[in-house]
Amino acid sequence: MEKIEYQQFGETLYRVTLQNGLQVNLLPKNDFHKTYGVMTANYGSLDNTFVPAKGTEFVKVPDGIAHFLEHKLFEKEDYDAFELFGKYGAEANAFTSFTKTSYLFSATNNVKKCVEILLDFVQQPYFSEQTVAKEKGIIAEEIKMYDDDPSWRLYFGMIGNLYPNTALSIDIAGSVESIGQITTEDLYTCYQTFYQPQNMSLFLVGNFDIYEILATIEANQAQKQFPAPQEIKRPKLEVDSSGSDIIPYRMLELNVNRPKTMVGIKGLDEVSTTKAGLKYKLAVELLLYLLYSESAPEYLKLYQEGILDDSFGYEFTFERGFHFAVISGDSDQPQALSNAIIEIAENAVGSLSNRQAEFELAQREFIGRYIQAMNSLEAIANRYSANLFEGATVFELVPVIEELTLEDIIAVAKSFIKPEAISVFQILPKG
């Protein structure tokens, strides 16, 4: 078992890869009453084309199947995992993103039992024609609900601009039509391909004895039979480095009271997923903070002019094979807002050159933010991604931020912000 000490924060992470390939991370925090656990598969909505386990040719499965599979794993032939967690006083949930699916629980008692429940329901699939048909109706209603959400439509409208005709531009839940095509055979094919132990990780943080928990996990895994590991083959998301595939502008009319506008910036360069990629990610996040946070002079000016309001915000996404930023808000002057966002971005290199004091203040803000996150079990576990940044944890972010300089931020602005990488999507009131 590998022991990783973060002496700066007085924390110790214990990491072990089991014989079946499952990576286990244990972070004891015995001053907490609660334990939080999350089990993650390196598999998301993006992975709709792949070579199945024991197969030789690529297949295409219906869109939304990763999310559908997440729902179905909770329901077994003779029990429901949600109810079983509840029986032991625990709360459970799950979520699917573009590149991963995570299953989680939170408990103050019966932690070892909850760990066993988590491992068992994720590793023992059960799908029947009847339950799959029932789930189609439930998820169809969920999809329709999101279709009526203007903010969701704005977000995926922008992704459609940045990554047209790719799996990334499709709603994570799929469409009513695509989930209607899902079969039990499809679910088992996806499960057997992507839910191999070596494609998964388990992260536990909270009040537990590491040796007791590890013994529980090892005993649970030892009594299960897993197929021999197989290489997972999936196509790489192709990103046009010229940006010629980006749709510069689209709009949609919906029943909204105020216009919504979003500007997207697509990362055109291929960025390493090692620790160097982590530095890049944090540098872009600091860049966006300096340009678009409430303390930025540009924000204050636009706020005073009534072009933006408290709905304004930004987000940076960095996942396997792609990265992009979105900046958005509601405004009665949507074109003025999108023009201002773009102007700020394109002038970033020049405007940042004399902002050393602002950079140092933002740097301290980020450090404080991540130190605060260390007091949240959920933040510690959810920020861990075994397949990115060499398994870096939240405790490794602060030293990277401390090493960043204003020159690093300017350099990343030059590489990330390019006119050909920018797009606008707007939702306007009908009529």
C-alpha positions as CSV (number, residue, x, y, z in Angstrom):
1,M,0.0,0.0,0.0
2,E,1.4,3.4,-1.1
3,K,1.4,6.1,1.6
4,I,1.3,9.7,0.3
5,E,1.9,12.3,3.0
6,Y,0.8,15.9,2.4
7,Q,2.8,17.4,5.2
8,Q,1.7,21.0,4.4
9,F,-1.8,20.0,5.4
10,G,-1.3,17.2,7.9
11,E,-3.1,14.7,5.7
12,T,-2.1,11.2,4.5
13,L,-3.6,9.3,1.6
14,Y,-3.3,5.5,1.3
15,R,-3.4,4.1,-2.2
16,V,-3.5,0.5,-3.4
17,T,-4.3,-1.2,-6.6
18,L,-6.0,-4.6,-6.0
19,Q,-5.2,-7.7,-7.9
20,N,-8.2,-7.2,-10.1
21,G,-7.1,-3.7,-11.1
22,L,-9.4,-1.7,-8.9
23,Q,-7.6,1.4,-7.6
24,V,-8.5,2.1,-3.9
25,N,-7.8,5.5,-2.2
26,L,-8.3,5.8,1.5
27,L,-8.1,9.2,3.3
28,P,-8.8,8.9,7.0
29,K,-10.1,12.0,8.7
30,N,-11.0,10.8,12.2
31,D,-12.1,14.3,13.4
32,F,-15.2,13.9,11.2
33,H,-18.3,11.9,12.1
34,K,-19.1,11.1,8.5
35,T,-17.6,9.0,5.8
36,Y,-18.1,9.7,2.1
37,G,-17.3,7.2,-0.6
38,V,-17.4,7.4,-4.4
39,M,-16.8,4.7,-7.0
40,T,-16.1,5.9,-10.5
41,A,-15.9,4.3,-13.9
42,N,-13.8,5.9,-16.6
43,Y,-16.9,5.9,-18.8
44,G,-19.3,8.6,-19.8
45,S,-21.7,9.9,-22.5
46,L,-18.9,10.5,-24.9
47,D,-18.1,6.8,-25.1
48,N,-20.9,5.7,-27.5
49,T,-18.5,4.1,-30.0
50,F,-16.1,1.4,-28.9
51,V,-14.9,-2.1,-29.4
52,P,-17.0,-4.4,-27.1
53,A,-15.3,-6.7,-24.6
54,K,-14.4,-9.9,-26.5
55,G,-15.1,-8.1,-29.8
56,T,-12.9,-7.0,-32.7
57,E,-15.0,-4.3,-34.5
58,F,-16.2,-0.9,-33.4
59,V,-19.9,-0.6,-32.5
60,K,-22.2,2.4,-32.0
61,V,-24.7,2.3,-29.1
62,P,-27.7,4.6,-28.5
63,D,-26.9,8.0,-27.2
64,G,-27.5,8.4,-23.4
65,I,-26.8,4.8,-22.6
66,A,-24.1,5.6,-20.0
67,H,-26.6,7.7,-18.0
68,F,-29.3,5.0,-18.5
69,L,-26.9,2.4,-17.2
70,E,-26.2,4.6,-14.1
71,H,-29.9,4.6,-13.3
72,K,-30.4,0.9,-13.9
73,L,-27.5,-0.3,-11.7
74,F,-29.4,0.7,-8.5
75,E,-32.3,-1.7,-9.3
76,K,-31.7,-5.4,-8.7
77,E,-33.8,-8.5,-9.1
78,D,-34.6,-8.6,-5.4
79,Y,-33.6,-5.2,-3.9
80,D,-33.1,-1.6,-4.6
81,A,-29.7,-0.1,-3.7
82,F,-31.2,3.2,-2.6
83,E,-33.5,1.5,-0.1
84,L,-30.7,-0.7,1.1
85,F,-28.4,2.3,1.9
86,G,-31.4,3.9,3.7
87,K,-31.8,0.8,5.8
88,Y,-28.3,1.4,7.2
89,G,-28.8,5.1,7.7
90,A,-26.9,6.2,4.6
91,E,-27.6,8.5,1.7
92,A,-26.7,7.5,-1.9
93,N,-26.6,9.1,-5.3
94,A,-24.9,8.9,-8.7
95,F,-24.1,11.1,-11.7
96,T,-22.9,10.8,-15.2
97,S,-20.7,13.3,-17.1
98,F,-19.1,13.3,-20.5
99,T,-16.3,11.0,-19.5
100,K,-17.1,9.3,-16.2
101,T,-19.9,7.8,-14.1
102,S,-19.8,8.0,-10.3
103,Y,-21.7,6.2,-7.5
104,L,-21.6,7.6,-4.0
105,F,-22.8,7.3,-0.5
106,S,-22.5,9.3,2.8
107,A,-22.9,7.6,6.2
108,T,-22.1,8.2,9.8
109,N,-22.7,4.6,10.9
110,N,-22.3,1.1,9.3
111,V,-19.5,2.3,7.1
112,K,-18.1,-1.1,6.3
113,K,-21.6,-2.4,5.3
114,C,-22.1,0.7,3.1
115,V,-18.8,0.1,1.4
116,E,-19.9,-3.5,0.7
117,I,-23.3,-2.3,-0.7
118,L,-21.5,0.2,-2.9
119,L,-19.1,-2.4,-4.3
120,D,-21.9,-5.0,-4.7
121,F,-24.5,-3.0,-6.5
122,V,-22.0,-1.4,-8.9
123,Q,-20.3,-4.8,-9.7
124,Q,-23.4,-7.0,-9.9
125,P,-25.5,-5.8,-12.9
126,Y,-29.1,-6.9,-13.4
127,F,-31.2,-5.8,-16.4
128,S,-34.5,-7.2,-17.5
129,E,-36.8,-6.3,-20.4
130,Q,-39.5,-5.2,-18.0
131,T,-37.3,-2.9,-15.9
132,V,-35.6,-1.4,-18.9
133,A,-38.9,-0.6,-20.5
134,K,-40.1,1.1,-17.3
135,E,-36.9,3.1,-17.0
136,K,-37.3,4.5,-20.5
137,G,-40.5,6.2,-19.4
138,I,-38.8,7.7,-16.3
139,I,-35.7,9.0,-18.2
140,A,-37.9,10.3,-21.1
141,E,-39.7,12.5,-18.6
142,E,-36.3,13.7,-17.2
143,I,-35.2,14.6,-20.8
144,K,-38.4,16.5,-21.4
145,M,-37.8,18.4,-18.2
146,Y,-34.3,19.5,-19.3
147,D,-35.7,20.4,-22.7
148,D,-37.8,23.0,-20.9
149,D,-34.8,24.4,-19.0
150,P,-33.5,27.5,-20.9
151,S,-30.1,27.4,-19.1
152,W,-29.6,23.7,-20.1
153,R,-30.6,24.5,-23.7
154,L,-28.1,27.4,-23.7
155,Y,-25.3,25.2,-22.4
156,F,-25.8,22.4,-24.9
157,G,-26.5,24.8,-27.7
158,M,-23.0,26.2,-27.1
159,I,-21.4,22.8,-26.9
160,G,-23.1,22.1,-30.3
161,N,-21.4,25.2,-31.6
162,L,-18.0,24.3,-30.3
163,Y,-18.1,20.5,-31.1
164,P,-20.7,20.1,-33.9
165,N,-21.4,16.6,-35.2
166,T,-19.6,14.9,-32.2
167,A,-20.9,12.8,-29.3
168,L,-19.9,15.7,-27.1
169,S,-22.7,17.9,-28.6
170,I,-25.4,15.4,-27.5
171,D,-27.2,15.7,-24.2
172,I,-25.7,13.4,-21.6
173,A,-29.1,11.8,-21.1
174,G,-29.6,11.3,-24.9
175,S,-32.9,12.0,-26.5
176,V,-36.3,10.4,-26.1
177,E,-35.7,8.7,-29.5
178,S,-32.2,7.4,-28.6
179,I,-33.1,5.9,-25.2
180,G,-36.1,4.2,-26.8
181,Q,-33.6,2.1,-28.8
182,I,-31.7,0.8,-25.8
183,T,-31.9,-2.9,-25.1
184,T,-30.8,-5.1,-22.2
185,E,-28.1,-6.5,-24.5
186,D,-26.8,-3.0,-25.1
187,L,-26.6,-2.4,-21.4
188,Y,-24.7,-5.6,-20.7
189,T,-22.3,-4.9,-23.6
190,C,-21.5,-1.4,-22.2
191,Y,-21.2,-2.7,-18.7
192,Q,-18.9,-5.6,-19.6
193,T,-16.7,-3.3,-21.6
194,F,-16.3,-0.3,-19.3
195,Y,-17.1,-1.6,-15.8
196,Q,-14.0,-3.7,-15.6
197,P,-12.3,-3.2,-12.2
198,Q,-9.1,-1.8,-13.8
199,N,-11.2,0.9,-15.4
200,M,-12.6,2.0,-12.0
201,S,-11.5,3.7,-8.8
202,L,-12.8,3.8,-5.2
203,F,-12.2,6.9,-3.0
204,L,-13.2,6.8,0.7
205,V,-12.7,9.8,3.0
206,G,-13.8,10.3,6.6
207,N,-14.0,8.5,9.9
208,F,-12.8,4.9,9.5
209,D,-9.9,2.6,10.3
210,I,-7.9,2.1,7.1
211,Y,-6.8,-1.4,7.8
212,E,-10.4,-2.6,8.7
213,I,-11.8,-0.9,5.6
214,L,-9.1,-2.2,3.3
215,A,-9.7,-5.7,4.7
216,T,-13.4,-5.3,4.0
217,I,-12.7,-4.2,0.4
218,E,-10.2,-7.0,-0.3
219,A,-12.5,-9.7,1.1
220,N,-15.4,-8.4,-0.9
221,Q,-13.4,-8.4,-4.1
222,A,-11.8,-11.8,-3.4
223,Q,-15.1,-13.6,-3.4
224,K,-16.1,-12.2,-6.9
225,Q,-15.1,-13.6,-10.2
226,F,-14.2,-11.0,-12.9
227,P,-13.4,-11.7,-16.5
228,A,-9.8,-11.3,-17.6
229,P,-8.9,-7.7,-18.2
230,Q,-9.3,-6.4,-21.7
231,E,-7.9,-3.3,-23.3
232,I,-10.7,-0.7,-23.8
233,K,-10.7,0.7,-27.4
234,R,-12.6,3.9,-28.0
235,P,-11.9,6.6,-30.7
236,K,-10.2,9.8,-29.6
237,L,-12.4,12.9,-29.8
238,E,-11.1,14.7,-32.9
239,V,-10.5,18.4,-32.2
240,D,-9.8,20.5,-35.3
241,S,-6.8,22.6,-34.3
242,S,-7.8,25.3,-36.8
243,G,-11.2,25.8,-35.3
244,S,-12.8,25.6,-38.8
245,D,-15.5,23.3,-37.5
246,I,-16.8,25.8,-34.9
247,I,-20.2,27.4,-35.6
248,P,-19.6,31.1,-34.9
249,Y,-23.2,32.0,-33.9
250,R,-26.6,30.4,-33.4
251,M,-29.7,31.5,-31.6
252,L,-32.9,29.9,-30.4
253,E,-36.3,31.4,-29.5
254,L,-38.0,30.1,-26.4
255,N,-40.5,31.2,-23.8
256,V,-38.1,33.2,-21.7
257,N,-38.6,36.7,-20.1
258,R,-35.1,37.9,-20.8
259,P,-32.5,37.1,-23.4
260,K,-29.7,34.7,-22.5
261,T,-26.3,34.8,-24.1
262,M,-23.3,32.6,-23.8
263,V,-19.8,32.9,-25.3
264,G,-17.7,29.8,-25.6
265,I,-13.9,29.4,-26.1
266,K,-12.8,26.0,-27.4
267,G,-9.4,24.7,-26.5
268,L,-7.7,24.0,-29.8
269,D,-4.4,22.8,-28.5
270,E,-3.9,19.3,-27.2
271,V,-3.0,19.5,-23.5
272,S,-1.2,16.9,-21.5
273,T,-3.3,15.0,-18.9
274,T,-0.2,14.7,-16.6
275,K,0.7,17.2,-13.9
276,A,1.6,19.7,-16.6
277,G,-2.1,19.6,-17.7
278,L,-3.1,20.4,-14.1
279,K,-1.0,23.5,-14.2
280,Y,-2.6,24.5,-17.4
281,K,-6.1,23.9,-16.0
282,L,-5.5,26.0,-12.9
283,A,-3.8,28.8,-15.0
284,V,-6.9,29.0,-17.2
285,E,-9.2,29.1,-14.2
286,L,-7.1,32.0,-12.7
287,L,-7.2,33.7,-16.1
288,L,-11.0,33.6,-16.2
289,Y,-11.2,34.8,-12.6
290,L,-9.0,37.8,-13.5
291,L,-11.1,38.7,-16.5
292,Y,-14.7,37.9,-15.5
293,S,-15.0,37.7,-11.7
294,E,-17.0,40.2,-9.7
295,S,-13.7,41.9,-8.7
296,A,-12.5,42.4,-12.2
297,P,-12.7,46.1,-13.4
298,E,-14.4,45.0,-16.6
299,Y,-17.2,43.3,-14.7
300,L,-17.8,46.4,-12.5
301,K,-17.9,48.6,-15.6
302,L,-20.5,46.4,-17.4
303,Y,-22.5,46.0,-14.2
304,Q,-22.7,49.8,-13.8
305,E,-23.8,50.1,-17.4
306,G,-26.6,47.6,-16.8
307,I,-25.2,45.2,-19.5
308,L,-24.8,42.3,-17.0
309,D,-26.3,41.4,-13.6
310,D,-25.9,38.7,-10.9
311,S,-26.8,36.0,-13.4
312,F,-23.4,36.5,-15.0
313,G,-20.9,33.7,-14.5
314,Y,-18.2,31.5,-16.2
315,E,-17.1,27.9,-16.1
316,F,-14.1,25.9,-17.4
317,T,-14.3,22.3,-18.3
318,F,-11.3,20.0,-18.7
319,E,-11.9,16.3,-19.3
320,R,-10.5,13.5,-21.2
321,G,-9.7,14.7,-24.7
322,F,-11.2,18.2,-24.6
323,H,-11.4,21.5,-22.8
324,F,-13.5,24.7,-23.1
325,A,-14.7,27.7,-21.3
326,V,-18.2,29.3,-21.3
327,I,-19.1,32.8,-20.1
328,S,-22.8,33.7,-19.9
329,G,-25.5,35.8,-18.4
330,D,-29.1,37.2,-18.8
331,S,-29.2,40.6,-20.3
332,D,-31.6,43.0,-22.0
333,Q,-28.7,43.8,-24.3
334,P,-27.5,40.3,-25.3
335,Q,-25.4,41.5,-28.2
336,A,-23.7,44.1,-26.2
337,L,-22.9,41.5,-23.5
338,S,-21.5,38.9,-25.9
339,N,-19.5,41.6,-27.7
340,A,-18.0,42.8,-24.3
341,I,-17.2,39.2,-23.3
342,I,-15.3,38.7,-26.5
343,E,-13.5,42.0,-26.4
344,I,-12.3,41.3,-22.9
345,A,-11.0,37.9,-24.0
346,E,-9.2,39.1,-27.1
347,N,-7.6,41.9,-25.2
348,A,-6.5,39.7,-22.2
349,V,-2.8,39.6,-23.0
350,G,-2.5,43.4,-23.0
351,S,-4.8,44.1,-20.1
352,L,-3.1,41.6,-17.8
353,S,0.4,42.9,-18.2
354,N,0.0,45.5,-15.5
355,R,-2.1,43.5,-13.1
356,Q,0.5,41.9,-10.8
357,A,-1.3,43.1,-7.6
358,E,-4.6,41.7,-8.8
359,F,-3.0,38.4,-9.8
360,E,-1.4,38.0,-6.3
361,L,-4.8,38.7,-4.7
362,A,-6.5,36.2,-7.0
363,Q,-3.8,33.7,-6.3
364,R,-4.4,34.0,-2.5
365,E,-8.2,33.7,-3.1
366,F,-7.7,30.4,-5.0
367,I,-5.4,29.1,-2.3
368,G,-7.9,29.9,0.3
369,R,-10.7,28.4,-1.7
370,Y,-8.9,25.1,-2.0
371,I,-7.8,25.0,1.6
372,Q,-11.5,25.5,2.5
373,A,-12.4,22.6,0.2
374,M,-10.1,20.3,2.3
375,N,-12.7,20.6,5.0
376,S,-15.4,19.0,2.8
377,L,-15.3,15.3,2.4
378,E,-17.4,15.6,-0.8
379,A,-15.0,18.1,-2.3
380,I,-12.0,16.0,-1.5
381,A,-13.4,12.8,-3.1
382,N,-15.2,14.4,-6.0
383,R,-12.2,16.4,-7.1
384,Y,-10.2,13.2,-7.5
385,S,-9.9,11.9,-11.1
386,A,-7.7,8.8,-11.3
387,N,-7.4,9.2,-15.1
388,L,-6.3,12.8,-15.2
389,F,-3.3,14.6,-13.8
390,E,-1.6,11.4,-12.6
391,G,-4.3,10.9,-9.9
392,A,-3.7,14.3,-8.3
393,T,-5.8,15.1,-5.2
394,V,-7.1,18.4,-3.9
395,F,-4.0,18.6,-1.6
396,E,-1.8,18.8,-4.7
397,L,-3.6,21.9,-6.1
398,V,-2.3,24.5,-3.7
399,P,1.5,23.9,-4.4
400,V,0.7,24.2,-8.1
401,I,-1.2,27.5,-7.6
402,E,1.6,28.8,-5.4
403,E,4.1,28.3,-8.3
404,L,2.0,30.1,-10.9
405,T,3.2,33.5,-12.0
406,L,1.5,36.3,-13.9
407,E,3.7,35.4,-16.9
408,D,2.1,31.9,-16.8
409,I,-1.3,33.4,-16.9
410,I,-0.4,35.6,-19.9
411,A,1.2,32.6,-21.7
412,V,-1.9,30.5,-21.3
413,A,-4.1,33.4,-22.5
414,K,-2.0,33.5,-25.7
415,S,-2.5,29.8,-26.3
416,F,-6.1,29.4,-25.2
417,I,-7.8,32.5,-26.4
418,K,-7.9,32.6,-30.2
419,P,-10.5,34.5,-32.3
420,E,-11.2,31.3,-34.4
421,A,-11.9,29.4,-31.1
422,I,-14.8,31.7,-30.0
423,S,-18.5,31.2,-30.5
424,V,-21.8,32.8,-29.4
425,F,-25.1,31.1,-28.6
426,Q,-28.2,33.1,-27.6
427,I,-31.7,32.3,-26.4
428,L,-34.2,35.1,-27.2
429,P,-37.8,35.6,-26.1
430,K,-40.3,34.3,-28.7
431,G,-41.6,37.1,-30.9
